[in-house]
Amino acid sequence: MKIRNKRLGPLVIADAKLRLAPGEVVEVATATPHMETALARGLVEKAGEDTPLGAPEPLEPVAVVPADYERLSAAEAIEYIDDEDDSEKLKGILRAEKRKTVLDALRKKLQEVSGGAAQ
């Protein structure tokens, strides 16, 4: 029987001594009690026999926030955003940013860069 981890994070099935990465498929001889519980809770699913073993390849590279960005004050971050024209880098910053004023400036810049602000 093959099972697939449906969680976004790693999953440990202690009694089977398994540590599954997100989306990883493994083959097991028999289901253990912890595996049965994970199946019942929807943490794993039975995979088809033709499903390849292992973890899937990442779909798209994750945009990385520049290392020095996190140290910037809100005013400096807004200035950095105004100078940036790479939409992928701006989207990466958007995922990590929490300051409201910076988020507003970031959304405005993303709209300009993507061509949404036609004047």
Phi and psi restraints in degrees (value plus and minus 20) as a CYANA .aco file:
   2 LYS   PHI    -128.2   -88.2
   2 LYS   PSI     119.4   159.4
   3 ILE   PHI    -146.8  -106.8
   3 ILE   PSI     131.6   171.6
   4 ARG   PHI    -143.9  -103.9
   4 ARG   PSI     115.3   155.3
   5 ASN   PHI     -93.7   -53.7
   5 ASN   PSI     102.0   142.0
   6 LYS   PHI    -115.3   -75.3
   6 LYS   PSI     -27.2    12.8
   7 ARG   PHI     -95.3   -55.3
   7 ARG   PSI     139.8   179.8
   8 LEU   PHI     -99.8   -59.8
   8 LEU   PSI     -37.8     2.2
   9 GLY   PHI    -137.0   -97.0
   9 GLY   PSI     159.8   199.8
  10 PRO   PHI     -86.7   -46.7
  10 PRO   PSI     134.9   174.9
  11 LEU   PHI    -150.5  -110.5
  11 LEU   PSI     109.3   149.3
  12 VAL   PHI    -127.7   -87.7
  12 VAL   PSI     106.3   146.3
  13 ILE   PHI    -131.8   -91.8
  13 ILE   PSI      78.0   118.0
  14 ALA   PHI     -82.0   -42.0
  14 ALA   PSI     -67.4   -27.4
  15 ASP   PHI     -90.7   -50.7
  15 ASP   PSI     -35.6     4.4
  16 ALA   PHI    -121.5   -81.5
  16 ALA   PSI     -21.5    18.5
  17 LYS   PHI      35.6    75.6
  17 LYS   PSI      26.6    66.6
  18 LEU   PHI    -135.4   -95.4
  18 LEU   PSI     122.5   162.5
  19 ARG   PHI    -149.8  -109.8
  19 ARG   PSI      88.8   128.8
  20 LEU   PHI    -121.4   -81.4
  20 LEU   PSI     111.1   151.1
  21 ALA   PHI     -95.4   -55.4
  21 ALA   PSI     143.7   183.7
  22 PRO   PHI     -76.5   -36.5
  22 PRO   PSI     104.9   144.9
  23 GLY   PHI      58.6    98.6
  23 GLY   PSI     -19.5    20.5
  24 GLU   PHI     -89.8   -49.8
  24 GLU   PSI     121.7   161.7
  25 VAL   PHI    -133.2   -93.2
  25 VAL   PSI     110.9   150.9
  26 VAL   PHI    -151.2  -111.2
  26 VAL   PSI     136.7   176.7
  27 GLU   PHI    -124.5   -84.5
  27 GLU   PSI     112.8   152.8
  28 VAL   PHI    -145.7  -105.7
  28 VAL   PSI     127.2   167.2
  29 ALA   PHI     -91.8   -51.8
  29 ALA   PSI     -70.5   -30.5
  30 THR   PHI    -158.8  -118.8
  30 THR   PSI     135.2   175.2
  31 ALA   PHI    -101.4   -61.4
  31 ALA   PSI     111.3   151.3
  32 THR   PHI    -108.8   -68.8
  32 THR   PSI     148.5   188.5
  33 PRO   PHI     -78.2   -38.2
  33 PRO   PSI     -60.5   -20.5
  34 HIS   PHI     -86.8   -46.8
  34 HIS   PSI     -55.5   -15.5
  35 MET   PHI     -85.8   -45.8
  35 MET   PSI     -62.1   -22.1
  36 GLU   PHI     -81.2   -41.2
  36 GLU   PSI     -61.0   -21.0
  37 THR   PHI     -84.8   -44.8
  37 THR   PSI     -62.9   -22.9
  38 ALA   PHI     -83.5   -43.5
  38 ALA   PSI     -58.8   -18.8
  39 LEU   PHI     -83.8   -43.8
  39 LEU   PSI     -64.3   -24.3
  40 ALA   PHI     -84.5   -44.5
  40 ALA   PSI     -55.8   -15.8
  41 ARG   PHI    -102.7   -62.7
  41 ARG   PSI     -27.4    12.6
  42 GLY   PHI      62.9   102.9
  42 GLY   PSI      -4.2    35.8
  43 LEU   PHI     -97.2   -57.2
  43 LEU   PSI     -50.9   -10.9
  44 VAL   PHI    -150.5  -110.5
  44 VAL   PSI     142.2   182.2
  45 GLU   PHI    -155.1  -115.1
  45 GLU   PSI     136.1   176.1
  46 LYS   PHI     -94.5   -54.5
  46 LYS   PSI     112.8   152.8
  47 ALA   PHI    -123.0   -83.0
  47 ALA   PSI     134.5   174.5
  48 GLY   PHI     -86.6   -46.6
  48 GLY   PSI     136.5   176.5
  49 GLU   PHI     -85.1   -45.1
  49 GLU   PSI     -43.7    -3.7
  50 ASP   PHI    -107.8   -67.8
  50 ASP   PSI     -20.4    19.6
  51 THR   PHI     -91.7   -51.7
  51 THR   PSI     108.8   148.8
  52 PRO   PHI     -89.4   -49.4
  52 PRO   PSI     127.9   167.9
  53 LEU   PHI     -97.7   -57.7
  53 LEU   PSI     135.2   175.2
  54 GLY   PHI      86.0   126.0
  54 GLY   PSI     158.8   198.8
  55 ALA   PHI    -106.7   -66.7
  55 ALA   PSI     125.5   165.5
  56 PRO   PHI     -91.9   -51.9
  56 PRO   PSI     135.8   175.8
  57 GLU   PHI     -92.7   -52.7
  57 GLU   PSI     125.0   165.0
  58 PRO   PHI     -81.6   -41.6
  58 PRO   PSI     120.6   160.6
  59 LEU   PHI     -92.0   -52.0
  59 LEU   PSI     -64.5   -24.5
  60 GLU   PHI    -163.5  -123.5
  60 GLU   PSI     128.4   168.4
  61 PRO   PHI     -87.0   -47.0
  61 PRO   PSI     124.0   164.0
  62 VAL   PHI    -103.0   -63.0
  62 VAL   PSI     109.4   149.4
  63 ALA   PHI     -87.4   -47.4
  63 ALA   PSI     117.4   157.4
  64 VAL   PHI    -125.4   -85.4
  64 VAL   PSI     114.5   154.5
  65 VAL   PHI     -96.9   -56.9
  65 VAL   PSI     113.5   153.5
  66 PRO   PHI     -74.7   -34.7
  66 PRO   PSI     123.2   163.2
  67 ALA   PHI     -80.1   -40.1
  67 ALA   PSI     -59.8   -19.8
  68 ASP   PHI    -101.1   -61.1
  68 ASP   PSI     -30.2     9.8
  69 TYR   PHI     -82.0   -42.0
  69 TYR   PSI     -59.9   -19.9
  70 GLU   PHI     -85.0   -45.0
  70 GLU   PSI     -40.0     0.0
  71 ARG   PHI    -107.3   -67.3
  71 ARG   PSI     -28.5    11.5
  72 LEU   PHI     -95.4   -55.4
  72 LEU   PSI     125.3   165.3
  73 SER   PHI     -92.5   -52.5
  73 SER   PSI     152.1   192.1
  74 ALA   PHI     -80.3   -40.3
  74 ALA   PSI     -64.0   -24.0
  75 ALA   PHI     -84.1   -44.1
  75 ALA   PSI     -62.1   -22.1
  76 GLU   PHI     -87.1   -47.1
  76 GLU   PSI     -56.8   -16.8
  77 ALA   PHI     -85.1   -45.1
  77 ALA   PSI     -61.8   -21.8
  78 ILE   PHI     -83.6   -43.6
  78 ILE   PSI     -60.6   -20.6
  79 GLU   PHI     -84.0   -44.0
  79 GLU   PSI     -62.2   -22.2
  80 TYR   PHI     -80.5   -40.5
  80 TYR   PSI     -64.3   -24.3
  81 ILE   PHI     -82.9   -42.9
  81 ILE   PSI     -61.0   -21.0
  82 ASP   PHI     -83.1   -43.1
  82 ASP   PSI     -49.8    -9.8
  83 ASP   PHI    -106.0   -66.0
  83 ASP   PSI     -34.3     5.7
  84 GLU   PHI    -107.8   -67.8
  84 GLU   PSI     115.7   155.7
  85 ASP   PHI    -139.9   -99.9
  85 ASP   PSI     -21.0    19.0
  86 ASP   PHI    -106.8   -66.8
  86 ASP   PSI      92.7   132.7
  87 SER   PHI     -86.3   -46.3
  87 SER   PSI     -53.0   -13.0
  88 GLU   PHI     -85.4   -45.4
  88 GLU   PSI     -61.5   -21.5
  89 LYS   PHI     -86.6   -46.6
  89 LYS   PSI     -59.1   -19.1
  90 LEU   PHI     -85.1   -45.1
  90 LEU   PSI     -58.3   -18.3
  91 LYS   PHI     -85.6   -45.6
  91 LYS   PSI     -56.7   -16.7
  92 GLY   PHI     -84.6   -44.6
  92 GLY   PSI     -60.5   -20.5
  93 ILE   PHI     -85.9   -45.9
  93 ILE   PSI     -58.9   -18.9
  94 LEU   PHI     -80.0   -40.0
  94 LEU   PSI     -57.1   -17.1
  95 ARG   PHI     -87.7   -47.7
  95 ARG   PSI     -49.0    -9.0
  96 ALA   PHI    -118.4   -78.4
  96 ALA   PSI     -42.0    -2.0
  97 GLU   PHI     -95.4   -55.4
  97 GLU   PSI     122.3   162.3
  98 LYS   PHI    -143.6  -103.6
  98 LYS   PSI     -37.5     2.5
  99 ARG   PHI     -95.6   -55.6
  99 ARG   PSI     107.1   147.1
 100 LYS   PHI     -80.1   -40.1
 100 LYS   PSI     -65.7   -25.7
 101 THR   PHI     -85.3   -45.3
 101 THR   PSI     -56.9   -16.9
 102 VAL   PHI     -90.9   -50.9
 102 VAL   PSI     -59.6   -19.6
 103 LEU   PHI     -80.3   -40.3
 103 LEU   PSI     -61.7   -21.7
 104 ASP   PHI     -81.0   -41.0
 104 ASP   PSI     -66.6   -26.6
 105 ALA   PHI     -84.7   -44.7
 105 ALA   PSI     -57.5   -17.5
 106 LEU   PHI     -86.2   -46.2
 106 LEU   PSI     -64.5   -24.5
 107 ARG   PHI     -83.4   -43.4
 107 ARG   PSI     -60.6   -20.6
 108 LYS   PHI     -82.8   -42.8
 108 LYS   PSI     -64.4   -24.4
 109 LYS   PHI     -86.4   -46.4
 109 LYS   PSI     -60.1   -20.1
 110 LEU   PHI     -81.8   -41.8
 110 LEU   PSI     -58.9   -18.9
 111 GLN   PHI     -85.3   -45.3
 111 GLN   PSI     -61.0   -21.0
 112 GLU   PHI     -84.4   -44.4
 112 GLU   PSI     -65.8   -25.8
 113 VAL   PHI     -86.3   -46.3
 113 VAL   PSI     -58.9   -18.9
 114 SER   PHI    -100.2   -60.2
 114 SER   PSI     -21.5    18.5
 115 GLY   PHI      66.4   106.4
 115 GLY   PSI      -8.6    31.4
 116 GLY   PHI     -97.7   -57.7
 116 GLY   PSI     -35.9     4.1
 117 ALA   PHI    -125.8   -85.8
 117 ALA   PSI      47.9    87.9
 118 ALA   PHI     -99.4   -59.4
 118 ALA   PSI     106.2   146.2
